[in-house]
Amino acid sequence: MNIAFIILAAAAGLFIGGRWALQRRKTEALLAAPLPGAFRQILRARVPVYNALPHDLRKRLDGLINRFLAEKKFYGAQGFEITDEVRVVIAAQACLLIVNKENRWYNTLHTIHVYPAVFTSQMRRAEGNVMMEHRPVRSGESWARGPVILSWDQAAYGAFAAHDGHNVVMHEFAHQLDNETGVTDGSPLLDKDQSASRWARVFQDAYERLREDASAGRGNVLDAYGATNPAEFFAVATEVFFERPRDLREAEPDLYDELSAYYRLDPADWF
């Protein structure tokens, strides 16, 4: 083998290894650093769940927010100004989903686009032999491998109204977690100590109950939008798990247990 090739390959390996080690040290520093006081004030005023978190989880969340703000780019749509408040409020809600899931990160997500209010999304679908264009009104969208698109008024309201079971940021970032398997289908990447068969059975049973209730016009702890498909069911269930945990635990105890095992959290004890 050519000695020059060997030397170049070794140098490339050292370069890549050095960059990886540098990035790891940078990440560790961000996770260990305290959240700036001004950011903490924003969270205490605008994200009530932040105040309810146990001390160890709040400290961990602070570090994840630091990392999120350092690595993810925010862009304003329709002239919307991205402020520290916008970035911190959204980052806190997104990171809450993974606050107790070690080594889990939104690796494929690089940008978050924020509209001032609800927005329209251009969609096309075939109706017979005609291609029709639709513009449904959205409060958020999650694309496979990013980006996430949000309306600020709904993101801010969802953060502040912490117990109504509706949170657009958590909903869209649940889709990001769901897509870690490569398919957004309501079956996210489970930890090794979780049973895929039990997850499928519990979620299918709860999903069918929601579909039946939605068809009959009956109330359910989960919003009827979750009956759209399994992916939306997982995202809606995530919203309720974090915002109405005791109601979910009472109405759907098996579903609550599966979500608790997945997120490695028990939010019913926070409030």
C-alpha positions, 0 to 999 in steps of 0.5 A: 500500500502506498505510504503517502496514502497511509499517512493521508488516511491517518491524518484524516482520521485524526482530523475527524476524531479531533473535530468529534472530540471538540464538538463533544466538549462543546456540547458538554459545556453547553449542557453544564452551563447555567441558563442566563438569568434573563432567559430564566426570567422569561421561562418563569413568566411565560412557561409555568411548567418550568416552575413546577419541574423538580430541581434536577429536571429543571437543571437538565432542561436549562442545559438542553435549552443552551444547546438547542439555542446554540445549534438550531437556527430560527427564522421569522416568516412574514417579517416576524422578528425572532427575539430571545423570548421567542427562541427561549419559549419554543426551545424550552417546550421542545427540550422538555420532551427529551429532558430525561431521555439521555443521548436523545437529540433532534439531530436532523432538525436544523431550523425552526421557522416562526410565523406571527400567527396561523398560516396557510400551507399549500397542498396538492392532491388528485381528485379524480383526474384533476389535481386540486390545490388546497391551502389549509390553515395551520398552527404548526407543521413538522417535516421529516428530518426538519424543519419545524414550522410554528405560529408564535401566537399559538406557541406562546399560548400553548406554553402559558396555558399549561393545563388545557391539553393543547400545545403546538410545540410539543405536538410538532416536536413529538412528530420529530421524535416519531420520525427517528425511525425514518417513518412518522407513524406513531411508533417512535424509536423505543428504548431497549427496556420497552416492549414494541408489542406492548406499545403497539397493543396499548396505542392501537386500543386507545386509538380505536377508542378515540376513533369510536368516540370521535365518530359518535361525538363523545368526549375523550381526554384526547382531542379528536384530531388524534383520530386522524391517523396513528402519527397524529394520535401519538402527537396528541397523546404527548400534548395531553401527557404533559399538560393533563397528566392526571386526567390521562392517567385516570382515563387511559392508565395503560397509555399513560404508563407507556408514555411515561416509560417512553419519556422517562417522566411522570408529570402527574407528580409535578403539579 
